[in-house]
Amino acid sequence: MKRSVQAYIDEIPTWQDGSSMGNAPLSAMQWLVWSLATAGKFFEGLIVFMGGIALPLVSDQFSIDQTGKGLITASTLAGILLGALLLGGLADRFGRKPIFIGEMLLLLVGLLGAAFSSSSEALIFWLFVIGLALGADYPTAHLVISESIPASIRGRLVLGAFSFQALGAVIGTAISAVLLSAKPELSTWRIFYLLPVIPVALVALGRLFLPESSHWLLSKGHLAKAEENLRKLLNRQDIELLKIEIAEEGSLKYSSSNWGSLFQGKQLRSTILASLPWFLQDISTYGIGIFTPIIIASAFGAQAQEHNLAAIIHNDLIGAKGTALVDVGFLIGIGFAIWLSDKLGRIPLQIAGFIGCSIGLILAAFGSNPDSYNFILIVFGFFLFQFMTNLGPNSQTYLIAGEVFPTKVRGIGAGFAAACGKVGAVITAFFFPAVLNSIGAERLLPLLALVSLVGALVTWLYRVETKGINLETI
């Protein structure tokens, strides 16, 4: 009997006695798809956080002022924003596989260019290219996984891949610390960008052998190719697909080139849910980032004030330790998200996470009061924020954005949502340090708490639960 793509993927085999196996098993190819998508998130964490540790070395070698430092930081963020917004949408037009391969090749070129940059201007350009590649991976990695695995475990595996971003950051900071200790020179930052080159090239090569998404092929009317690629994905030959996807029967025909389709009819609700909470979440997350040096200095010792090579390396190592501490908190929170997302659902976790973030920020605000400064309360408040944001909005916004849109606009919708998040990050990076100096932590932290509460309210008002839902019915 002919069935849909997802029906084959979700099919649960039976034993010889007719009893069900309980869960749909994953083929070797499905695990390979997941692994190669996971690698992209790992590289993101590795490269971005190693780049943060490289910044002081680069700044001294090229004699970069504060404006230049801001441009270096903003170049990667801007690249990620445009990569998610523009390149991610290409996956709807040309297919998931070409973009999935192309983004790794672009990342490879960017890494080589950054490593051999002869000036700060050249480095800024190549960091922007790296950002483009990483931004494209936001939607495509999610699409490649979610369109290849059973709906019952989709949240677990998508967030499992997402968690490798933090693992990459932890490993990246550890490698950076080791390299800086073994080779305490300004030029060591070039090695940071050379180290991932061979692994990135191998991942790009591995992605050549993956099947194209049968969901996407069928949405374009390529029935025979969809069946061929689904056979390759599931390692079975008895596949006959329905000619028309369930989601297309009597529904609006979306065009991948039509951005306006994201804001039409019921898609407007999905677009708001996917993008606005992500924007608000990144404002809070990056806003907290400006307080990190205070925590790091208190936990690992004050930074050296001298301006020499030894002081630069010393301060950079302190930063590496602090980054690793933050990333461990990320892993704990995302671990709970992986465990609970397919049990409790995306919406409850996102709302609870936003509220928990708000509570953590209020506690940190009380601890930041100049009249009753309490470091323990600050640390506990920030830890609670870190845990709740990764249990809730940081993980669930990523998950929801790749699930609430129809196949034909899933790439452009997820890319738009990711770009909205990065807009929040860019706004915070540029304006919050000045706001902090102007009004103080005890006033800024409650404002960030209010942002989190607004995120919870928006999630509730525009809620669309996608736990276990067949993506063909979206």
C-alpha positions as a printed NumPy array, in Angstrom:
array([[  0.   ,   0.   ,   0.   ],
       [  1.329,   3.474,  -0.9  ],
       [  2.181,   5.704,   2.033],
       [  3.682,   9.106,   2.778],
       [  7.381,   9.719,   3.441],
       [  6.891,  10.202,   7.173],
       [  4.714,   7.107,   7.455],
       [  7.626,   4.993,   6.21 ],
       [ 10.08 ,   6.771,   8.513],
       [  7.748,   6.34 ,  11.521],
       [  6.883,   2.703,  10.76 ],
       [  7.463,   0.42 ,  13.736],
       [  8.45 ,  -3.136,  12.717],
       [  6.909,  -6.172,  14.385],
       [  8.483,  -9.355,  15.713],
       [  7.641, -12.749,  14.2  ],
       [  4.849, -13.214,  16.74 ],
       [  3.21 ,  -9.981,  15.557],
       [  4.123,  -7.881,  18.597],
       [  5.494,  -4.377,  18.085],
       [  9.16 ,  -3.551,  18.656],
       [  8.082,  -0.387,  20.512],
       [ 10.087,   2.209,  18.566],
       [ 11.01 ,   2.819,  14.955],
       [ 14.684,   1.768,  14.641],
       [ 17.153,   4.068,  12.889],
       [ 19.137,   2.78 ,   9.915],
       [ 22.881,   3.271,   9.59 ],
       [ 22.23 ,   6.036,   7.051],
       [ 19.879,   7.859,   9.438],
       [ 22.592,   7.789,  12.101],
       [ 25.11 ,   9.063,   9.548],
       [ 22.78 ,  11.945,   8.637],
       [ 22.472,  12.836,  12.328],
       [ 26.235,  12.567,  12.935],
       [ 27.193,  14.793,  10.008],
       [ 24.57 ,  17.374,  11.007],
       [ 25.855,  17.235,  14.578],
       [ 29.386,  17.968,  13.32 ],
       [ 28.258,  21.351,  12.012],
       [ 26.949,  22.423,  15.427],
       [ 30.18 ,  21.16 ,  17.027],
       [ 32.264,  23.276,  14.648],
       [ 30.147,  26.325,  15.443],
       [ 30.858,  26.069,  19.168],
       [ 34.518,  25.242,  18.572],
       [ 35.232,  28.067,  16.137],
       [ 33.174,  30.847,  17.727],
       [ 34.553,  30.289,  21.23 ],
       [ 38.128,  29.792,  20.058],
       [ 37.671,  33.04 ,  18.142],
       [ 36.695,  34.784,  21.366],
       [ 39.899,  33.602,  22.999],
       [ 41.888,  34.617,  19.904],
       [ 40.561,  38.205,  20.035],
       [ 43.03 ,  39.59 ,  22.641],
       [ 45.963,  38.077,  20.724],
       [ 44.721,  39.429,  17.388],
       [ 44.063,  42.855,  18.895],
       [ 47.605,  43.173,  20.176],
       [ 49.271,  41.794,  17.044],
       [ 47.384,  44.134,  14.702],
       [ 47.164,  47.029,  17.234],
       [ 43.376,  47.106,  17.024],
       [ 41.396,  49.743,  18.972],
       [ 37.993,  49.238,  20.634],
       [ 36.149,  50.006,  17.398],
       [ 38.176,  47.355,  15.582],
       [ 37.458,  44.814,  18.312],
       [ 33.764,  45.559,  17.931],
       [ 33.977,  45.038,  14.173],
       [ 35.743,  41.692,  14.62 ],
       [ 33.053,  40.491,  17.025],
       [ 30.223,  41.912,  14.909],
       [ 31.549,  40.447,  11.637],
       [ 30.863,  36.87 ,  12.697],
       [ 27.454,  37.774,  14.139],
       [ 26.53 ,  39.667,  10.965],
       [ 27.646,  36.719,   8.858],
       [ 25.538,  34.302,  10.913],
       [ 22.528,  36.616,  10.609],
       [ 22.769,  36.903,   6.809],
       [ 23.744,  33.252,   6.388],
       [ 20.644,  32.087,   8.238],
       [ 18.389,  34.605,   6.5  ],
       [ 19.613,  34.213,   2.907],
       [ 21.555,  30.966,   2.514],
       [ 19.226,  28.887,   4.698],
       [ 16.322,  29.767,   2.411],
       [ 18.22 ,  28.356,  -0.563],
       [ 17.577,  24.898,   0.872],
       [ 13.926,  25.349,  -0.12 ],
       [ 14.858,  26.22 ,  -3.691],
       [ 17.812,  23.946,  -4.48 ],
       [ 17.409,  21.179,  -1.917],
       [ 18.785,  20.394,   1.519],
       [ 21.85 ,  18.432,   0.353],
       [ 23.562,  21.067,  -1.884],
       [ 23.359,  23.727,   0.846],
       [ 24.388,  21.177,   3.481],
       [ 27.578,  20.478,   1.501],
       [ 28.155,  24.043,   0.308],
       [ 28.114,  25.558,   3.793],
       [ 30.969,  23.254,   4.876],
       [ 33.022,  24.196,   1.822],
       [ 32.386,  27.877,   2.544],
       [ 33.453,  27.306,   6.162],
       [ 36.637,  25.614,   4.958],
       [ 37.553,  28.598,   2.77 ],
       [ 36.75 ,  31.024,   5.596],
       [ 38.959,  29.186,   8.095],
       [ 41.928,  29.166,   5.736],
       [ 41.426,  32.829,   4.922],
       [ 41.219,  33.782,   8.621],
       [ 44.313,  31.754,   9.55 ],
       [ 46.475,  33.482,   6.923],
       [ 45.031,  36.992,   7.277],
       [ 47.721,  39.657,   7.002],
       [ 45.639,  42.525,   8.406],
       [ 42.669,  43.189,  10.656],
       [ 40.576,  44.159,   7.614],
       [ 41.256,  40.807,   5.952],
       [ 40.442,  38.969,   9.181],
       [ 37.138,  40.821,   9.537],
       [ 36.172,  39.777,   5.999],
       [ 37.042,  36.112,   6.54 ],
       [ 35.26 ,  36.015,   9.89 ],
       [ 32.181,  37.312,   8.065],
       [ 32.531,  34.418,   5.576],
       [ 32.818,  31.972,   8.483],
       [ 29.65 ,  33.513,   9.942],
       [ 27.801,  33.045,   6.643],
       [ 28.624,  29.331,   6.678],
       [ 27.651,  28.879,  10.335],
       [ 24.438,  30.842,   9.789],
       [ 23.418,  28.627,   6.883],
       [ 23.853,  25.608,   9.153],
       [ 21.216,  26.852,  11.631],
       [ 18.224,  25.916,   9.458],
       [ 19.778,  23.25 ,   7.212],
       [ 21.134,  21.046,  10.018],
       [ 17.704,  21.072,  11.651],
       [ 15.911,  20.301,   8.364],
       [ 18.235,  17.463,   7.439],
       [ 17.693,  15.787,  10.816],
       [ 13.982,  16.447,  11.309],
       [ 13.07 ,  15.299,   7.785],
       [ 14.986,  12.041,   8.181],
       [ 13.947,  10.626,  11.565],
       [ 10.777,   9.397,  13.339],
       [  8.545,  12.123,  14.773],
       [  8.498,  10.428,  18.19 ],
       [ 12.203,  11.119,  18.803],
       [ 12.645,  14.203,  16.617],
       [ 13.027,  16.633,  19.515],
       [ 15.543,  14.421,  21.287],
       [ 17.804,  14.017,  18.262],
       [ 17.57 ,  17.637,  17.051],
       [ 18.473,  18.944,  20.502],
       [ 21.102,  16.238,  20.865],
       [ 22.797,  17.664,  17.783],
       [ 22.297,  21.213,  19.074],
       [ 24.055,  20.31 ,  22.342],
       [ 27.257,  19.6  ,  20.442],
       [ 27.576,  23.357,  20.041],
       [ 28.361,  23.537,  23.767],
       [ 30.601,  20.483,  23.591],
       [ 32.534,  22.14 ,  20.783],
       [ 32.87 ,  25.284,  22.903],
       [ 34.199,  23.317,  25.894],
       [ 36.691,  21.421,  23.748],
       [ 37.632,  24.599,  21.88 ],
       [ 38.397,  26.485,  25.085],
       [ 40.363,  23.524,  26.444],
       [ 42.44 ,  23.278,  23.257],
       [ 42.993,  27.026,  23.295],
       [ 44.218,  26.923,  26.884],
       [ 46.607,  24.062,  26.104],
       [ 47.952,  25.796,  23.002],
       [ 48.416,  29.097,  24.82 ],
       [ 50.276,  27.371,  27.644],
       [ 52.493,  25.407,  25.25 ],
       [ 53.02 ,  28.251,  22.768],
       [ 52.589,  31.602,  24.58 ],
       [ 52.914,  33.763,  21.474],
       [ 50.625,  36.283,  19.793],
       [ 50.631,  34.287,  16.546],
       [ 49.1  ,  31.254,  18.289],
       [ 45.644,  32.528,  17.299],
       [ 46.318,  31.412,  13.714],
       [ 46.529,  27.796,  14.868],
       [ 43.031,  28.144,  16.36 ],
       [ 41.592,  28.598,  12.86 ],
       [ 43.815,  25.958,  11.219],
       [ 42.934,  23.142,  13.627],
       [ 39.358,  22.554,  12.336],
       [ 40.342,  22.633,   8.639],
       [ 40.879,  18.88 ,   8.114],
       [ 37.794,  17.817,  10.157],
       [ 35.627,  20.318,   8.25 ],
       [ 36.933,  18.972,   4.921],
       [ 36.145,  15.388,   5.996],
       [ 32.595,  16.349,   7.013],
       [ 32.04 ,  18.085,   3.674],
       [ 33.218,  14.907,   1.938],
       [ 30.945,  12.729,   4.066],
       [ 27.905,  14.854,   3.252],
       [ 28.376,  14.055,  -0.442],
       [ 27.144,  10.517,   0.239],
       [ 23.92 ,  11.459,   2.046],
       [ 20.495,  11.151,   0.396],
       [ 18.432,  14.209,  -0.447],
       [ 15.356,  14.852,   1.705],
       [ 12.444,  12.859,   0.29 ],
       [ 10.074,  15.372,   1.898],
       [ 11.654,  18.136,  -0.184],
       [ 11.794,  16.059,  -3.387],
       [  8.139,  15.154,  -3.098],
       [  7.186,  18.79 ,  -2.428],
       [  8.815,  19.581,  -5.787],
       [  6.956,  16.785,  -7.557],
       [  9.939,  14.412,  -7.959],
       [  8.174,  11.195,  -6.969],
       [ 10.703,   8.7  ,  -8.396],
       [ 13.684,  10.512,  -6.873],
       [ 11.871,  10.76 ,  -3.535],
       [ 11.339,   6.988,  -3.503],
       [ 14.96 ,   6.357,  -4.52 ],
       [ 16.376,   8.565,  -1.773],
       [ 14.014,   7.191,   0.86 ],
       [ 15.167,   3.653,  -0.001],
       [ 18.743,   4.812,   0.532],
       [ 17.87 ,   6.497,   3.84 ],
       [ 15.934,   3.559,   5.308],
       [ 17.917,   0.762,   3.609],
       [ 14.784,  -0.945,   2.297],
       [ 13.353,  -1.532,  -1.178],
       [  9.594,  -1.99 ,  -0.57 ],
       [  8.723,   1.711,  -0.821],
       [  5.881,   3.22 ,  -2.857],
       [  5.041,   6.81 ,  -2.035],
       [  1.789,   8.692,  -2.259],
       [  1.987,  11.136,  -5.132],
       [  0.864,  14.166,  -3.119],
       [  2.005,  15.119,   0.364],
       [ -0.709,  15.369,   3.013],
       [  0.209,  19.004,   3.677],
       [ -0.498,  19.977,   0.059],
       [ -4.038,  18.639,  -0.197],
       [ -6.333,  21.653,  -0.455],
       [ -3.768,  23.946,   1.155],
       [ -2.001,  27.106,   0.018],
       [  0.768,  26.487,  -2.528],
       [  3.862,  28.134,  -1.083],
       [  6.743,  29.491,  -3.134],
       [ 10.232,  29.312,  -1.633],
       [ 11.016,  32.634,  -3.268],
       [  7.998,  34.352,  -1.696],
       [  8.977,  35.761,   1.688],
       [  5.456,  37.083,   2.024],
       [  4.132,  33.542,   2.496],
       [  5.622,  33.572,   6.019],
       [  3.211,  36.369,   6.934],
       [  0.025,  35.032,   5.319],
       [ -2.871,  33.363,   7.074],
       [ -1.996,  30.844,   9.752],
       [  1.686,  31.059,   8.8  ],
       [  1.852,  34.472,  10.5  ],
       [  1.17 ,  32.781,  13.847],
       [  3.968,  30.284,  13.232],
       [  6.378,  33.02 ,  12.122],
       [  5.734,  35.073,  15.263],
       [  6.136,  32.01 ,  17.496],
       [  9.373,  30.984,  15.815],
       [ 11.027,  34.402,  15.572],
       [  9.92 ,  36.8  ,  18.329],
       [ 10.759,  34.561,  21.343],
       [ 14.141,  33.771,  19.723],
       [ 14.792,  37.531,  19.387],
       [ 13.87 ,  38.097,  23.049],
       [ 15.886,  35.1  ,  24.208],
       [ 19.053,  36.31 ,  22.494],
       [ 18.656,  39.768,  24.057],
       [ 18.666,  38.16 ,  27.506],
       [ 21.417,  35.64 ,  26.759],
       [ 23.825,  38.11 ,  25.181],
       [ 22.859,  40.695,  27.795],
       [ 24.033,  38.325,  30.514],
       [ 27.274,  37.902,  28.572],
       [ 28.374,  41.427,  29.479],
       [ 28.322,  40.442,  33.177],
       [ 30.525,  37.398,  32.616],
       [ 33.87 ,  39.181,  33.261],
       [ 32.669,  40.096,  36.772],
       [ 31.898,  36.464,  37.557],
       [ 35.109,  35.213,  35.972],
       [ 37.306,  37.663,  37.86 ],
       [ 35.699,  36.727,  41.181],
       [ 35.921,  32.977,  40.529],
       [ 39.354,  32.685,  38.924],
       [ 41.235,  35.791,  40.025],
       [ 41.608,  39.364,  38.845],
       [ 43.087,  40.099,  35.454],
       [ 46.612,  41.468,  35.149],
       [ 46.735,  45.211,  34.47 ],
       [ 50.121,  45.307,  32.734],
       [ 50.303,  45.531,  28.956],
       [ 52.789,  42.856,  27.958],
       [ 52.746,  39.392,  26.426],
       [ 52.644,  37.571,  29.77 ],
       [ 49.679,  39.656,  30.957],
       [ 47.775,  39.093,  27.702],
       [ 48.255,  35.307,  27.919],
       [ 47.355,  35.314,  31.644],
       [ 44.116,  37.216,  31.047],
       [ 43.245,  35.059,  28.054],
       [ 43.641,  31.881,  30.115],
       [ 41.314,  33.322,  32.78 ],
       [ 38.777,  33.99 ,  30.025],
       [ 39.133,  30.404,  28.77 ],
       [ 38.411,  29.008,  32.241],
       [ 35.348,  31.207,  32.629],
       [ 34.033,  30.255,  29.198],
       [ 34.401,  26.566,  30.052],
       [ 32.448,  27.115,  33.284],
       [ 29.583,  28.772,  31.401],
       [ 29.552,  25.995,  28.792],
       [ 29.286,  23.287,  31.451],
       [ 26.119,  25.023,  32.667],
       [ 24.887,  25.006,  29.071],
       [ 25.398,  21.237,  28.827],
       [ 23.462,  20.562,  32.036],
       [ 20.475,  22.598,  30.868],
       [ 20.45 ,  21.17 ,  27.347],
       [ 20.714,  17.665,  28.804],
       [ 17.408,  18.146,  30.604],
       [ 15.905,  19.65 ,  27.443],
       [ 16.868,  16.554,  25.437],
       [ 15.281,  14.337,  28.08 ],
       [ 12.042,  16.305,  28.433],
       [ 11.266,  17.849,  25.016],
       [  9.522,  14.745,  23.606],
       [  7.831,  14.044,  26.956],
       [  6.461,  17.439,  28.04 ],
       [  6.431,  19.304,  24.734],
       [  8.126,  22.4  ,  23.322],
       [  5.674,  25.06 ,  24.535],
       [  5.601,  24.118,  28.271],
       [  9.401,  23.954,  28.407],
       [  9.82 ,  27.289,  26.615],
       [  7.354,  29.062,  28.903],
       [  8.835,  27.508,  32.064],
       [ 12.325,  28.352,  30.839],
       [ 11.501,  32.01 ,  30.233],
       [  9.912,  32.317,  33.69 ],
       [ 12.9  ,  30.569,  35.297],
       [ 15.258,  32.964,  33.505],
       [ 13.315,  35.897,  34.91 ],
       [ 13.577,  34.54 ,  38.465],
       [ 17.323,  33.988,  38.078],
       [ 17.829,  37.543,  36.813],
       [ 15.81 ,  39.036,  39.691],
       [ 17.959,  37.1  ,  42.192],
       [ 21.12 ,  38.361,  40.477],
       [ 19.717,  41.913,  40.595],
       [ 19.211,  41.695,  44.364],
       [ 22.789,  40.453,  44.709],
       [ 24.074,  43.342,  42.565],
       [ 22.649,  46.051,  44.827],
       [ 25.607,  48.285,  45.816],
       [ 24.271,  48.571,  49.388],
       [ 24.037,  44.789,  49.903],
       [ 26.378,  43.2  ,  47.35 ],
       [ 26.077,  39.399,  47.515],
       [ 28.376,  37.453,  45.164],
       [ 26.801,  34.075,  46.062],
       [ 23.339,  35.349,  45.122],
       [ 24.713,  36.718,  41.841],
       [ 26.369,  33.409,  40.945],
       [ 23.255,  31.403,  41.881],
       [ 21.011,  33.754,  39.896],
       [ 23.223,  33.516,  36.811],
       [ 23.485,  29.733,  37.13 ],
       [ 19.685,  29.453,  37.383],
       [ 19.379,  31.683,  34.325],
       [ 21.902,  29.562,  32.408],
       [ 20.12 ,  26.333,  33.318],
       [ 16.599,  27.577,  32.579],
       [ 17.479,  29.281,  29.284],
       [ 19.007,  26.076,  27.943],
       [ 16.188,  23.924,  29.269],
       [ 13.698,  26.309,  27.694],
       [ 14.058,  29.127,  25.157],
       [ 17.624,  28.58 ,  23.939],
       [ 16.873,  24.991,  22.899],
       [ 13.142,  25.159,  22.224],
       [ 13.284,  28.21 ,  19.927],
       [ 15.747,  26.306,  17.73 ],
       [ 13.552,  23.217,  17.807],
       [ 10.258,  25.017,  17.14 ],
       [ 11.658,  27.087,  14.247],
       [ 12.408,  23.961,  12.225],
       [  9.038,  22.318,  12.896],
       [  6.231,  24.862,  12.512],
       [  6.622,  25.615,   8.782],
       [  5.487,  23.557,   5.742],
       [  8.158,  21.712,   3.752],
       [  8.234,  24.264,   0.917],
       [  9.139,  27.167,   3.218],
       [ 10.722,  25.307,   6.129],
       [ 14.234,  26.449,   5.252],
       [ 13.361,  30.088,   4.755],
       [ 11.124,  30.112,   7.844],
       [ 13.744,  28.548,  10.121],
       [ 16.393,  30.848,   8.652],
       [ 14.242,  33.929,   9.257],
       [ 13.696,  32.913,  12.883],
       [ 17.422,  32.334,  13.443],
       [ 18.209,  35.701,  11.871],
       [ 15.738,  37.412,  14.213],
       [ 17.619,  35.886,  17.128],
       [ 20.899,  37.259,  15.837],
       [ 19.335,  40.714,  15.442],
       [ 18.72 ,  40.586,  19.194],
       [ 22.327,  39.513,  19.745],
       [ 23.721,  42.358,  17.621],
       [ 21.549,  44.969,  19.349],
       [ 22.714,  43.717,  22.726],
       [ 26.395,  43.579,  21.768],
       [ 26.382,  47.198,  20.599],
       [ 24.104,  48.946,  23.109],
       [ 24.059,  47.027,  26.392],
       [ 27.589,  47.876,  27.629],
       [ 26.67 ,  51.572,  27.432],
       [ 23.307,  50.923,  29.12 ],
       [ 25.056,  49.007,  31.914],
       [ 27.432,  51.916,  32.544],
       [ 24.515,  54.335,  32.51 ],
       [ 21.959,  52.667,  34.81 ],
       [ 23.913,  49.949,  36.638],
       [ 23.412,  46.196,  37.005],
       [ 20.718,  46.489,  39.676],
       [ 18.477,  48.267,  37.132],
       [ 19.503,  46.497,  33.922],
       [ 18.941,  42.969,  35.259],
       [ 15.243,  43.572,  36.089],
       [ 14.779,  44.927,  32.55 ],
       [ 16.229,  41.683,  31.187],
       [ 13.903,  39.772,  33.521],
       [ 10.97 ,  41.657,  31.986],
       [ 12.195,  40.695,  28.498],
       [ 12.067,  37.024,  29.564],
       [  8.508,  37.409,  30.893],
       [  7.451,  38.951,  27.576],
       [  8.986,  35.903,  25.875],
       [  6.841,  33.609,  28.031],
       [  3.708,  35.635,  27.213],
       [  4.374,  35.623,  23.442],
       [  4.992,  31.867,  23.524],
       [  1.647,  31.301,  25.276],
       [ -0.357,  33.629,  23.027],
       [  1.002,  32.196,  19.746],
       [  1.576,  28.607,  20.919],
       [  1.721,  25.812,  18.335],
       [  2.785,  22.526,  19.91 ],
       [  4.82 ,  20.315,  17.559],
       [  5.747,  17.464,  19.894],
       [  5.453,  14.201,  17.946],
       [  3.549,  15.867,  15.076],
       [  4.012,  14.516,  11.562],
       [  5.717,  17.363,   9.662],
       [  3.704,  16.488,   6.526],
       [  0.57 ,  17.752,   8.291],
       [  2.029,  21.196,   9.036]])
